Amino acid sequence: MIPAQTIEQLIVRRARLRIGLLVGLAIGALLVLAGGISYTVLLRSQQSQIQRELAWGAEHGTIAGPPACSWIIRYDAGTLDTGVNPPPPGFPLRDAIDTVAATRTTETTEVHADGTVYHVRTQPRGDGVVQVVFDARFQLADRRHLLTAFLLAATVGVVAAILTGVVVGRRAVAPLADALCRQRRFVADASHELRTPIAQVHVRAQMLARRADRDGSDADRRDLDRLVGTTRRLGEIVDELLLSARLAAMPTDLPPSGPVDLTALAVDALSTEADRAEERQVALSLSTPDEPVQVSGVESALRRVVCELLANALAHTPPGGRVELTVRGDDHGRVAELVVEDTGDGFDPADTERLFDRFHRGAGAGDRNFGLGLALLREVVTCHRGTITAVGRPREGATFTVRLPTIQPDRMPEMDSTRGTREARIFGHALGNGPADRYVSRR
């Protein structure tokens, strides 16, 4: 079970890192864009300069740039003149000279040799041909220096941007951390303030139940028993909220857990919803194995899971429908399954994963449906090292399956038979049709 405070810290830390990375990537992208534009401008400038050098040399027969970078070769009346500065090996290009001499056209080419690039322009000049060779090694060196400087500056800039983004993210996320702290404090304060009035209602309901045992009717006693159970569950919910807030402040203060019988929880849940199901004209059924199905956990929290799933099924099942609650174990006895199946509205299979998201409201959700129930149930099941899944189709019903690890038989305590019998009796009377075995099938 991950403490709430730890989860909040993870959320805040991830938000800070995300903001830092986004700021760093944004600045890094701007640096890359600026560097790309600078490199493109330099490249085009060098290409233009080279073409001007070649055109000047071919036009005037002289070298406009440094002598070590350019060579002019003249071909006239079958005589080849390379001048006082001999060209590099492989030059002149005789094929280009012969082609231009025959066609009287201008030809340009590039030659890659000796780790550099030679730009060659061959064109007619008078009755002969002139060939200009330009060595671009200095331009290539300028490009390499520019790229090296840019990469170094970009690396330093991105690191500085990420650090700046982390600082900015810390300040930007500070209101979120404060809001989470205020929310946790509100839950603690509200839970604490609700404990007293709920406890008073519970005590008064118990007193009325005792009076009904002495001189009241069976119907009044059953109603008061349900009222006592409802107030008890309200108190448990408030205690869980208060405990959750306290755990967020003190993660090491873990809630107590013990063996919980899913069969007893299922019987109790159906007895609670029996009147509501009868009012909505929905048939309820329960299927359990002969032996108890024991899991380890917090009984009040698991009771909420069963009750909320059953209430959710009733809320989405029209009159004349059916809701089946099944408790079973797998073949190896290591996993317990709680299955709630209904013949109600169902849902789109594409929304299966979104059903358990906070504030997700499906089609037809009422005004008071805030989309928190299934999300909270998944948190409870996950904290008990279990899983909850949903399967359904529109207008074909839905099936929710909760899987929890069971307690091994050698460590399973004896079941309180008195409590189980009383709960089964209450369930049977709540439906108003005799013993519970007519509605609880044993497999």
C-alpha positions in Angstrom: 0.0 0.0 0.0 1.5 3.3 -1.1 0.8 6.1 1.4 -1.2 9.1 0.2 1.6 11.5 1.0 4.1 9.4 -1.0 1.7 9.5 -4.0 1.3 13.3 -3.7 5.1 13.7 -3.5 5.5 11.6 -6.6 2.9 13.7 -8.4 4.6 16.9 -7.4 8.1 15.6 -8.3 6.9 14.3 -11.7 5.3 17.7 -12.4 8.5 19.5 -11.6 10.6 17.2 -13.8 8.1 17.4 -16.6 8.1 21.2 -16.5 11.9 21.2 -16.4 12.2 18.8 -19.3 9.6 20.7 -21.4 11.4 24.0 -20.8 14.8 22.4 -21.6 13.5 20.8 -24.7 11.8 24.0 -25.9 15.0 26.0 -25.4 17.0 23.2 -27.0 14.7 23.2 -30.0 15.2 26.9 -30.3 19.0 26.5 -30.1 18.9 23.8 -32.8 16.7 26.0 -35.0 19.1 29.0 -34.6 22.1 26.8 -35.2 20.5 25.3 -38.3 19.7 28.7 -39.7 23.2 30.0 -39.0 24.8 26.9 -40.7 22.5 27.3 -43.7 23.4 31.0 -44.1 27.1 30.2 -43.8 26.9 27.4 -46.3 25.1 29.5 -48.9 27.5 32.4 -48.3 30.5 30.1 -48.9 28.9 28.6 -52.0 28.2 32.1 -53.4 31.8 33.2 -52.6 33.2 30.1 -54.3 31.2 30.7 -57.4 32.3 34.4 -57.5 35.9 33.3 -57.2 35.6 30.8 -60.0 33.7 33.3 -62.3 36.3 36.0 -61.6 39.2 33.7 -62.4 37.7 32.5 -65.6 36.7 36.0 -66.6 39.9 37.8 -65.9 42.4 35.0 -66.0 43.8 36.0 -62.6 43.3 34.7 -59.0 41.1 36.8 -56.8 41.7 34.8 -53.6 44.7 33.4 -51.8 47.2 31.8 -54.2 47.2 28.6 -52.2 43.5 28.0 -52.8 43.0 28.7 -56.5 44.7 27.7 -59.8 44.1 28.9 -63.3 44.9 26.5 -66.2 44.8 27.8 -69.9 44.4 25.7 -73.0 45.1 27.4 -76.3 46.1 26.0 -79.7 46.8 22.6 -78.2 49.1 24.1 -75.5 48.4 23.6 -71.8 49.6 26.4 -69.5 49.4 25.7 -65.7 51.2 28.9 -64.6 53.9 29.2 -62.0 51.7 27.7 -59.3 51.2 24.0 -60.3 47.8 22.6 -59.6 47.3 19.6 -57.2 47.6 16.1 -58.4 44.8 15.0 -60.8 44.4 18.4 -62.4 43.7 19.8 -65.0 40.7 17.8 -65.9 41.4 17.0 -69.6 38.0 15.5 -70.3 36.3 18.7 -69.2 38.7 20.8 -71.3 38.1 18.7 -74.4 34.4 18.8 -73.9 34.3 22.6 -73.5 36.7 23.1 -76.5 34.4 21.1 -78.7 31.0 22.5 -77.4 32.1 26.0 -76.4 29.9 25.7 -73.2 30.6 26.2 -69.6 31.0 23.2 -67.3 31.3 23.1 -63.4 32.0 20.1 -61.2 33.2 19.1 -57.8 36.1 16.7 -57.1 36.5 15.1 -53.6 40.1 14.2 -53.0 42.8 14.5 -50.3 40.3 15.2 -47.6 38.9 18.3 -49.3 36.6 19.5 -52.0 37.8 21.1 -55.3 35.4 23.2 -57.2 36.2 23.3 -60.9 34.9 25.7 -63.6 35.8 25.2 -67.2 34.6 27.7 -69.8 35.7 29.0 -73.2 37.9 32.2 -73.2 38.7 33.7 -76.6 39.8 30.9 -79.0 41.0 28.7 -76.1 39.7 27.3 -72.8 40.3 28.3 -69.2 39.9 26.0 -66.2 39.7 27.4 -62.7 40.3 25.1 -59.7 39.3 26.3 -56.2 40.3 24.4 -53.0 37.5 24.7 -50.3 39.5 23.3 -47.4 39.4 26.6 -45.4 35.6 26.8 -45.9 35.2 23.2 -44.7 37.3 24.0 -41.7 35.1 27.0 -40.9 32.1 24.8 -41.0 33.6 22.2 -38.6 34.6 24.9 -36.2 31.1 26.4 -36.3 29.5 23.0 -35.7 31.8 22.2 -32.8 31.1 25.6 -31.2 27.4 25.2 -31.8 27.2 21.7 -30.3 29.1 22.8 -27.2 26.9 25.9 -26.8 23.8 23.8 -27.4 24.8 21.3 -24.7 25.6 23.9 -22.2 22.4 25.8 -23.1 20.2 22.7 -22.8 21.7 21.8 -19.4 21.2 25.3 -18.2 17.7 25.4 -19.6 16.8 22.1 -17.8 18.1 23.4 -14.5 16.2 26.7 -15.0 13.1 24.7 -15.9 13.4 22.7 -12.7 13.7 25.9 -10.6 10.7 27.4 -12.5 8.8 24.1 -12.1 9.4 24.0 -8.4 7.9 27.5 -8.1 5.1 26.7 -10.5 4.1 23.4 -8.8 4.2 25.0 -5.3 0.5 25.9 -5.5 -0.3 22.3 -6.4 1.5 21.0 -3.4 -0.2 23.6 -1.2 -3.6 22.6 -2.7 -3.0 18.9 -1.9 -2.0 19.8 1.6 -5.1 21.9 2.0 -7.2 19.0 0.6 -5.7 16.6 3.1 -6.3 19.0 6.0 -9.9 19.5 4.9 -10.6 15.8 4.8 -9.1 15.4 8.3 -11.0 18.3 9.7 -14.3 17.4 8.1 -14.0 13.7 9.2 -13.2 14.8 12.7 -16.2 17.1 12.9 -18.6 14.4 11.5 -17.5 11.7 13.9 -19.4 13.2 16.9 -22.9 13.7 15.3 -22.7 10.3 13.5 -21.7 8.6 16.8 -24.7 10.3 18.5 -27.1 9.1 15.8 -25.7 5.6 16.2 -26.1 5.5 19.9 -29.7 6.7 19.7 -30.5 4.1 17.0 -29.0 1.4 19.3 -31.2 2.7 22.2 -34.3 2.5 20.0 -33.4 -1.0 18.9 -33.1 -2.1 22.5 -36.6 -0.7 23.2 -38.0 -2.4 20.2 -36.6 -5.7 21.5 -38.7 -5.3 24.6 -42.0 -4.0 23.3 -41.7 -3.2 19.6 -42.9 -5.2 16.5 -40.7 -7.4 14.4 -40.9 -4.9 11.5 -39.8 -2.0 13.7 -36.9 -4.1 15.0 -35.8 -5.0 11.5 -35.9 -1.3 10.4 -33.9 -0.3 13.5 -31.4 -3.0 12.9 -30.9 -1.6 9.4 -30.6 1.9 10.8 -28.0 0.7 13.2 -26.0 -1.0 10.5 -26.2 2.1 8.3 -25.0 4.4 11.0 -22.2 2.0 11.8 -21.1 2.0 8.1 -21.2 5.8 8.1 -19.0 5.9 11.1 -16.6 3.5 9.4 -16.4 5.6 6.3 -15.7 8.7 8.3 -13.0 6.8 10.3 -11.4 5.7 7.0 -11.3 9.3 5.7 -9.7 10.4 8.9 -7.3 7.5 8.9 -6.4 8.2 5.2 -5.6 11.8 6.1 -3.5 10.7 9.1 -1.7 8.2 7.0 -0.9 10.9 4.5 0.8 12.8 7.2 2.4 9.7 8.8 3.0 7.1 6.1 4.3 4.5 8.6 1.0 4.4 10.5 -0.5 1.5 8.6 -4.2 0.5 9.1 -4.9 -2.8 11.0 -5.9 -5.7 8.8 -7.2 -9.2 9.5 -9.1 -12.1 8.0 -12.3 -11.0 6.2 -15.0 -13.5 5.0 -16.2 -12.4 1.6 -19.3 -14.6 2.0 -20.4 -12.8 5.1 -19.9 -9.4 3.4 -21.9 -10.5 0.4 -24.8 -11.7 2.6 -24.7 -8.4 4.5 -24.6 -6.4 1.3 -27.7 -8.2 -0.2 -29.6 -7.8 3.0 -28.9 -4.0 2.9 -30.0 -3.6 -0.7 -33.0 -6.0 -0.5 -35.6 -3.3 0.0 -34.1 -1.1 -2.7 -34.1 -4.0 -5.2 -37.7 -4.9 -4.3 -38.7 -1.3 -4.9 -37.0 -1.2 -8.3 -38.4 -4.7 -9.1 -34.9 -6.1 -9.6 -34.2 -9.7 -8.7 -31.2 -10.4 -6.5 -29.3 -13.7 -6.2 -26.2 -14.8 -4.4 -24.0 -17.8 -5.1 -21.3 -18.8 -2.6 -19.2 -21.9 -1.9 -19.9 -24.1 1.1 -16.7 -23.1 3.0 -15.8 -19.5 4.0 -13.8 -17.5 1.5 -11.2 -15.6 3.7 -9.0 -12.8 2.5 -6.7 -10.5 4.4 -7.6 -6.8 4.6 -9.6 -4.1 6.3 -13.2 -5.3 6.7 -14.9 -1.9 6.4 -13.0 -1.1 3.2 -13.9 -4.4 1.6 -17.5 -4.0 2.7 -17.6 -0.7 0.8 -16.3 -2.5 -2.3 -19.1 -5.1 -2.2 -21.8 -2.6 -1.3 -20.8 0.0 -3.9 -20.6 -2.6 -6.7 -24.0 -4.0 -5.8 -25.5 -0.4 -5.5 -23.9 0.5 -8.9 -25.5 -2.6 -10.5 -28.9 -1.8 -9.0 -28.7 1.8 -10.2 -28.1 0.7 -13.8 -30.5 -2.2 -14.0 -34.1 -1.4 -15.2 -37.2 -3.0 -13.6 -37.5 -6.7 -14.4 -33.8 -7.0 -14.5 -31.5 -9.3 -12.5 -28.4 -8.8 -10.4 -26.2 -11.8 -9.5 -23.5 -11.7 -6.8 -21.1 -14.5 -6.8 -18.3 -15.4 -4.3 -15.9 -18.1 -5.3 -12.3 -19.2 -5.2 -10.0 -20.5 -7.9 -9.0 -24.1 -8.4 -5.8 -23.6 -6.3 -7.5 -21.7 -3.5 -5.1 -18.8 -3.7 -7.4 -16.2 -5.3 -10.9 -15.2 -4.2 -13.3 -13.8 -6.8 -16.2 -11.5 -6.2 -18.4 -11.1 -9.3 -21.3 -8.7 -9.7 -23.2 -9.3 -12.9 -26.3 -7.4 -14.0 -28.6 -7.2 -17.0 -28.7 -3.4 -17.0 -27.6 -0.6 -19.3 -24.0 -1.9 -19.8 -21.3 0.3 -21.3 -19.3 0.8 -24.4 -16.3 -1.6 -24.4 -14.1 1.3 -25.5 -14.8 2.9 -22.1 -13.6 -0.1 -20.1 -10.4 1.4 -18.8 -11.9 4.9 -18.4 -14.6 3.5 -16.0 -12.0 3.5 -13.2 -10.7 7.0 -13.9 -11.6 9.8 -11.5 -14.4 12.1 -12.6 -15.3 9.9 -15.6 -19.0 10.0 -16.1 -20.6 7.6 -18.6 -23.7 8.2 -20.7 -26.8 8.7 -18.6 -25.0 9.7 -15.4 -27.1 11.5 -13.0 -26.5 15.0 -11.7 -25.1 13.6 -8.4 -22.8 11.2 -10.1 -19.3 12.7 -9.8 -17.4 9.7 -11.3 -15.5 8.9 -8.1 -17.1 5.6 -6.9 -15.3 3.1 -9.2 -12.0 5.0 -9.0 -12.1 4.8 -5.2 -13.0 1.1 -5.3 -10.0 0.4 -7.5 -7.7 2.2 -5.1 -9.1 0.1 -2.2 -8.7 -3.2 -4.2 -5.2 -2.3 -5.3 -4.2 -1.5 -1.7 -5.3 -5.1 -0.9 -3.0 -6.4 -3.6 -6.0 -7.3 -5.8 -7.4 -6.3 -9.2 -10.8 -5.2 -10.4 -12.0 -5.6 -14.0 -15.1 -4.8 -15.9 -16.8 -6.3 -19.0 -19.9 -5.1 -20.7 -21.7 -4.1 -23.8 -24.4 -1.4 -24.4 -27.9 -2.6 -23.2 -26.5 -6.1 -22.5 -25.4 -5.6 -18.9 -22.1 -5.5 -17.1 -19.9 -7.8 -15.1 -17.4 -6.5 -12.5 -14.9 -9.0 -11.1 -12.7 -8.4 -8.0 -9.8 -10.7 -7.4 -8.1 -10.8 -4.0 -5.4 -13.1 -2.6 -6.9 -15.6 0.0 -5.6 -16.6 3.4 -4.1 -20.1 3.3 -6.2 -22.8 5.1 -3.5 -23.5 7.6 -3.7 -19.9 8.8 -7.5 -19.4 8.5 -9.3 -18.8 11.8 -12.6 -20.4 12.6 -15.7 -18.5 11.3 -18.1 -17.0 13.8 -21.0 -19.3 13.1 -23.4 -17.2 15.3 -22.7 -14.1 13.3 -23.1 -15.9 10.0 -26.4 -17.4 11.0 -27.8 -14.1 12.2 -26.8 -12.4 9.0 -28.4 -15.1 6.8 -31.6 -14.9 8.9 -31.7 -11.1 8.5 -31.2 -11.4 4.8 -34.0 -14.0 4.4 -36.4 -11.9 6.4 -35.5 -8.7 4.6 -36.7 -10.3 1.3 -39.9 -11.2 3.2 -40.1 -14.8 1.8 -38.7 -17.2 4.3 -35.2 -18.5 5.0 -32.2 -17.2 3.2 -31.4 -20.5 1.6 -34.0 -19.8 -1.0 -31.9 -16.9 -2.3 -28.4 -18.0 -1.5 -27.2 -20.9 -3.7 -24.4 -23.0 -2.3 -22.0 -24.6 -4.8 
